[in-house]
Amino acid sequence: VRAFAADGWQVIGTGRRADRLEKLAPEIGDAFCPLVFDMRDEAAIDAALTSLPEAFRAIDMLVNNAGLALGTAPAQSADLAQWQQMIETNITGLVTVTHKLLPGLVARKGGIINLSSVAATYPYTG
């Protein structure tokens, strides 16, 4: 957010934790629009996108950076609900937001940056 705003972009910052976004808002100023929602909730994604102020609706760049890693139990004893939560956040949420923004991104010749967790580059215990 800081880097894009410093380079002159208007930035929409999203996340589940309103307090983190609220701390960032005064630092960035009018170039920042915080949206609080859970990537796993398609209705919340739709509501957030619909609530965007007019100045932030023409999205030119999507930076997918949602990431969640839960549990370190061995796979055979892992909590399946945690796996489902990770898949819904890290994969389904990313695909959903991307799909919703693609028509505008294509029309404006925009771009997409997908960031992965460092946990994706190496296995960890469990």
Backbone as CSV, one residue per row, in Angstrom:
resi,resn,N_x,N_y,N_z,CA_x,CA_y,CA_z,C_x,C_y,C_z
1,VAL,0.833,-1.192,0.000,0.000,0.000,0.000,0.872,1.249,0.000
2,ARG,1.848,1.248,0.900,2.722,2.429,1.000,3.473,2.685,-0.301
3,ALA,4.028,1.644,-0.880,4.827,1.798,-2.100,3.970,2.284,-3.269
4,PHE,2.799,1.692,-3.449,1.932,2.114,-4.547,1.448,3.550,-4.339
5,ALA,1.034,3.890,-3.126,0.564,5.251,-2.847,1.688,6.268,-3.055
6,ALA,2.898,5.916,-2.621,4.047,6.819,-2.792,4.365,7.041,-4.265
7,ASP,3.993,6.057,-5.107,4.240,6.166,-6.541,3.081,6.829,-7.286
8,GLY,2.092,7.335,-6.526,1.003,8.082,-7.148,-0.275,7.301,-7.408
9,TRP,-0.326,6.051,-7.010,-1.533,5.245,-7.210,-2.564,5.555,-6.137
10,GLN,-3.823,5.387,-6.492,-4.886,5.317,-5.496,-4.983,3.847,-5.120
11,VAL,-5.036,3.552,-3.831,-4.929,2.173,-3.377,-6.140,1.774,-2.540
12,ILE,-6.687,0.625,-2.872,-7.738,0.010,-2.066,-7.056,-1.085,-1.260
13,GLY,-7.074,-0.956,0.038,-6.485,-1.970,0.902,-7.594,-2.800,1.512
14,THR,-7.460,-4.107,1.451,-8.503,-4.982,1.974,-7.947,-5.898,3.052
15,GLY,-8.844,-6.369,3.892,-8.439,-7.313,4.919,-9.588,-7.611,5.866
16,ARG,-9.356,-8.563,6.755,-10.355,-8.929,7.749,-10.257,-8.076,8.999
17,ARG,-9.104,-7.481,9.220,-8.854,-6.761,10.467,-8.941,-5.252,10.251
18,ALA,-10.076,-4.684,10.636,-10.317,-3.252,10.436,-9.270,-2.406,11.139
19,ASP,-8.813,-2.833,12.311,-7.853,-2.019,13.070,-6.560,-1.798,12.294
20,ARG,-6.105,-2.796,11.573,-4.870,-2.644,10.788,-5.057,-1.653,9.643
21,LEU,-6.203,-1.731,8.996,-6.478,-0.807,7.894,-6.694,0.608,8.399
22,GLU,-7.355,0.738,9.548,-7.599,2.067,10.128,-6.299,2.757,10.523
23,LYS,-5.301,2.006,10.963,-4.000,2.589,11.311,-3.297,3.136,10.066
24,LEU,-3.525,2.486,8.946,-2.863,2.872,7.703,-3.515,4.100,7.057
25,ALA,-4.804,4.260,7.244,-5.554,5.319,6.562,-4.985,6.721,6.777
26,PRO,-4.701,7.149,8.017,-4.176,8.509,8.183,-2.792,8.696,7.550
27,GLU,-2.006,7.647,7.537,-0.662,7.712,6.956,-0.716,7.919,5.442
28,ILE,-1.639,7.247,4.775,-1.715,7.299,3.315,-2.577,8.475,2.853
29,GLY,-3.631,8.777,3.578,-4.480,9.912,3.222,-5.544,9.571,2.195
30,ASP,-5.886,10.567,1.373,-6.987,10.424,0.416,-6.726,9.421,-0.693
31,ALA,-5.489,8.996,-0.853,-5.159,8.018,-1.890,-5.481,6.595,-1.447
32,PHE,-6.044,6.431,-0.247,-6.282,5.099,0.329,-7.752,4.900,0.654
33,CYS,-8.263,3.750,0.254,-9.635,3.366,0.567,-9.595,1.984,1.232
34,PRO,-9.859,1.907,2.531,-9.856,0.612,3.208,-11.190,-0.117,3.029
35,LEU,-11.112,-1.415,2.770,-12.305,-2.260,2.688,-12.094,-3.462,3.591
36,VAL,-13.019,-3.687,4.493,-12.910,-4.797,5.435,-13.892,-5.889,5.033
37,PHE,-13.349,-7.075,4.729,-14.190,-8.232,4.432,-13.344,-9.488,4.485
38,ASP,-14.006,-10.614,4.530,-13.354,-11.918,4.544,-13.356,-12.461,3.120
39,MET,-12.201,-12.813,2.611,-12.057,-13.319,1.240,-12.914,-14.552,0.965
40,ARG,-13.334,-15.243,2.010,-14.130,-16.463,1.835,-15.606,-16.174,1.618
41,ASP,-16.011,-14.920,1.748,-17.422,-14.549,1.712,-17.718,-13.763,0.435
42,GLU,-18.264,-14.447,-0.574,-18.502,-13.796,-1.863,-19.467,-12.622,-1.746
43,ALA,-20.486,-12.746,-0.916,-21.430,-11.640,-0.744,-20.729,-10.419,-0.140
44,ALA,-19.796,-10.661,0.774,-19.037,-9.553,1.380,-18.120,-8.904,0.346
45,ILE,-17.545,-9.713,-0.527,-16.709,-9.165,-1.611,-17.557,-8.261,-2.504
46,ASP,-18.720,-8.759,-2.901,-19.620,-7.973,-3.752,-20.022,-6.666,-3.073
47,ALA,-20.379,-6.747,-1.787,-20.794,-5.553,-1.047,-19.650,-4.544,-0.954
48,ALA,-18.449,-5.043,-0.715,-17.294,-4.153,-0.612,-17.025,-3.449,-1.941
49,LEU,-17.057,-4.194,-3.032,-16.801,-3.591,-4.342,-17.887,-2.578,-4.701
50,THR,-19.115,-2.881,-4.350,-20.232,-1.968,-4.618,-20.111,-0.691,-3.799
51,SER,-19.514,-0.795,-2.613,-19.405,0.368,-1.721,-18.256,1.305,-2.074
52,LEU,-17.442,0.933,-3.043,-16.299,1.776,-3.385,-16.724,3.175,-3.819
53,PRO,-16.040,4.194,-3.318,-16.298,5.546,-3.819,-15.979,5.609,-5.316
54,GLU,-16.642,6.480,-6.015,-16.478,6.602,-7.468,-15.004,6.720,-7.874
55,ALA,-14.223,7.465,-7.125,-12.815,7.690,-7.468,-11.972,6.419,-7.415
56,PHE,-12.483,5.356,-6.800,-11.719,4.122,-6.661,-12.293,2.966,-7.478
57,ARG,-13.317,3.206,-8.259,-13.998,2.108,-8.958,-13.265,1.596,-10.193
58,ALA,-12.497,2.415,-10.855,-11.789,1.993,-12.070,-10.460,1.366,-11.653
59,ILE,-10.510,0.106,-11.284,-9.332,-0.595,-10.771,-8.427,-1.004,-11.938
60,ASP,-7.158,-0.599,-11.860,-6.197,-0.879,-12.916,-5.217,-1.987,-12.561
61,MET,-5.086,-2.303,-11.286,-4.126,-3.318,-10.853,-4.719,-4.073,-9.674
62,LEU,-4.654,-5.382,-9.733,-5.074,-6.225,-8.621,-3.839,-6.910,-8.062
63,VAL,-3.606,-6.737,-6.782,-2.507,-7.424,-6.111,-3.141,-8.427,-5.149
64,ASN,-3.128,-9.689,-5.536,-3.664,-10.750,-4.683,-2.600,-11.118,-3.661
65,ASN,-2.915,-10.867,-2.401,-1.941,-11.098,-1.346,-2.570,-11.770,-0.126
66,ALA,-3.765,-12.332,-0.284,-4.384,-13.031,0.849,-3.580,-14.292,1.132
67,GLY,-3.380,-14.558,2.385,-2.645,-15.760,2.729,-2.973,-16.196,4.139
68,LEU,-3.057,-17.480,4.318,-3.421,-18.024,5.612,-2.817,-19.418,5.722
69,ALA,-2.116,-19.673,6.798,-1.577,-21.010,7.068,-2.012,-21.401,8.471
70,LEU,-2.667,-22.520,8.575,-3.160,-22.994,9.867,-2.622,-24.390,10.154
71,GLY,-2.322,-24.641,11.391,-1.997,-25.987,11.840,-0.671,-26.533,11.364
72,THR,-0.037,-27.271,12.228,1.214,-27.954,11.858,1.144,-29.428,12.248
73,ALA,-0.050,-29.923,12.459,-0.212,-31.344,12.790,0.129,-32.182,11.563
74,PRO,0.563,-33.426,11.768,0.770,-34.316,10.619,-0.524,-34.401,9.793
75,ALA,-0.385,-34.511,8.495,-1.539,-34.473,7.594,-2.643,-35.442,8.008
76,GLN,-2.266,-36.634,8.430,-3.284,-37.626,8.775,-4.091,-37.263,10.028
77,SER,-3.610,-36.335,10.826,-4.367,-35.927,12.012,-4.725,-34.437,11.979
78,ALA,-4.567,-33.822,10.832,-4.875,-32.395,10.683,-6.379,-32.155,10.779
79,ASP,-6.722,-30.949,11.139,-8.111,-30.529,11.217,-8.583,-30.167,9.810
80,LEU,-9.501,-30.938,9.251,-9.974,-30.722,7.887,-10.591,-29.323,7.729
81,ALA,-11.247,-28.821,8.766,-11.844,-27.485,8.691,-10.770,-26.421,8.465
82,GLN,-9.584,-26.608,9.061,-8.487,-25.661,8.836,-8.006,-25.724,7.394
83,TRP,-7.917,-26.922,6.851,-7.521,-27.050,5.440,-8.533,-26.332,4.550
84,GLN,-9.814,-26.533,4.831,-10.854,-25.904,4.019,-10.786,-24.385,4.134
85,GLN,-10.518,-23.881,5.332,-10.398,-22.438,5.511,-9.222,-21.891,4.709
86,MET,-8.105,-22.604,4.702,-6.940,-22.159,3.927,-7.250,-22.169,2.435
87,ILE,-7.898,-23.214,1.945,-8.237,-23.304,0.518,-9.210,-22.194,0.133
88,GLU,-10.222,-21.961,0.975,-11.207,-20.918,0.685,-10.566,-19.530,0.669
89,THR,-9.588,-19.303,1.531,-8.916,-18.003,1.579,-7.881,-17.880,0.473
90,ASN,-6.954,-18.824,0.410,-5.783,-18.716,-0.458,-6.072,-18.996,-1.927
91,ILE,-7.076,-19.787,-2.203,-7.358,-20.162,-3.594,-8.706,-19.617,-4.052
92,THR,-9.772,-20.053,-3.387,-11.109,-19.659,-3.823,-11.303,-18.145,-3.739
93,GLY,-10.850,-17.524,-2.655,-10.979,-16.072,-2.525,-10.219,-15.339,-3.617
94,LEU,-8.997,-15.775,-3.874,-8.179,-15.168,-4.931,-8.880,-15.285,-6.282
95,VAL,-9.384,-16.461,-6.596,-10.055,-16.677,-7.881,-11.332,-15.840,-7.976
96,THR,-12.069,-15.754,-6.883,-13.325,-14.997,-6.881,-13.083,-13.514,-7.137
97,VAL,-12.166,-12.909,-6.402,-11.878,-11.487,-6.590,-11.338,-11.244,-7.993
98,THR,-10.434,-12.095,-8.437,-9.869,-11.954,-9.781,-10.978,-11.989,-10.826
99,HIS,-11.864,-12.959,-10.739,-12.949,-13.098,-11.712,-13.848,-11.866,-11.726
100,LYS,-14.133,-11.330,-10.558,-15.012,-10.163,-10.472,-14.368,-8.910,-11.083
101,LEU,-13.055,-8.794,-10.971,-12.375,-7.599,-11.476,-11.872,-7.737,-12.909
102,LEU,-11.825,-8.952,-13.444,-11.263,-9.166,-14.782,-11.887,-8.333,-15.895
103,PRO,-13.196,-8.216,-15.986,-13.735,-7.413,-17.106,-13.167,-5.996,-17.143
104,GLY,-13.130,-5.332,-16.004,-12.580,-3.970,-15.962,-11.088,-3.941,-16.199
105,LEU,-10.373,-4.911,-15.650,-8.922,-4.966,-15.852,-8.586,-5.163,-17.326
106,VAL,-9.324,-6.042,-17.979,-9.086,-6.278,-19.414,-9.419,-5.012,-20.204
107,ALA,-10.546,-4.389,-19.900,-10.957,-3.177,-20.628,-9.941,-2.055,-20.474
108,ARG,-9.341,-1.927,-19.299,-8.379,-0.848,-19.050,-6.931,-1.298,-19.281
109,LYS,-6.759,-2.508,-19.791,-5.419,-3.072,-20.004,-4.619,-3.039,-18.693
110,GLY,-5.298,-3.453,-17.622,-4.694,-3.477,-16.299,-3.864,-4.723,-16.081
111,GLY,-3.490,-4.946,-14.837,-2.635,-6.076,-14.531,-3.015,-6.752,-13.231
112,ILE,-2.422,-7.923,-13.040,-2.639,-8.707,-11.824,-1.284,-9.168,-11.313
113,ILE,-1.067,-8.980,-10.032,0.129,-9.497,-9.361,-0.351,-10.483,-8.304
114,ASN,0.109,-11.722,-8.385,-0.229,-12.731,-7.388,0.993,-12.974,-6.515
115,LEU,0.835,-12.707,-5.218,1.902,-12.952,-4.258,1.584,-14.230,-3.499
116,SER,2.617,-14.979,-3.208,2.442,-16.228,-2.479,3.107,-16.115,-1.118
117,SER,2.633,-16.878,-0.199,3.220,-16.946,1.125,4.598,-17.605,1.049
118,VAL,5.475,-17.215,1.958,6.769,-17.900,2.005,6.588,-19.368,2.369
119,ALA,5.469,-19.705,3.004,5.185,-21.100,3.344,4.993,-21.955,2.090
120,ALA,4.736,-21.313,0.960,4.554,-22.060,-0.284,5.879,-22.532,-0.866
121,THR,6.985,-21.988,-0.362,8.282,-22.317,-0.963,9.031,-23.416,-0.226
122,TYR,8.503,-23.849,0.907,9.170,-24.928,1.628,8.172,-25.635,2.546
123,PRO,8.370,-26.918,2.741,7.475,-27.639,3.663,7.865,-27.323,5.106
124,TYR,6.902,-27.391,6.001,7.188,-27.209,7.415,6.664,-28.418,8.187
125,THR,7.041,-28.524,9.399,6.688,-29.671,10.214,5.194,-29.941,10.138
126,GLY,4.838,-31.191,9.950,3.428,-31.561,9.864,3.005,-31.736,8.430
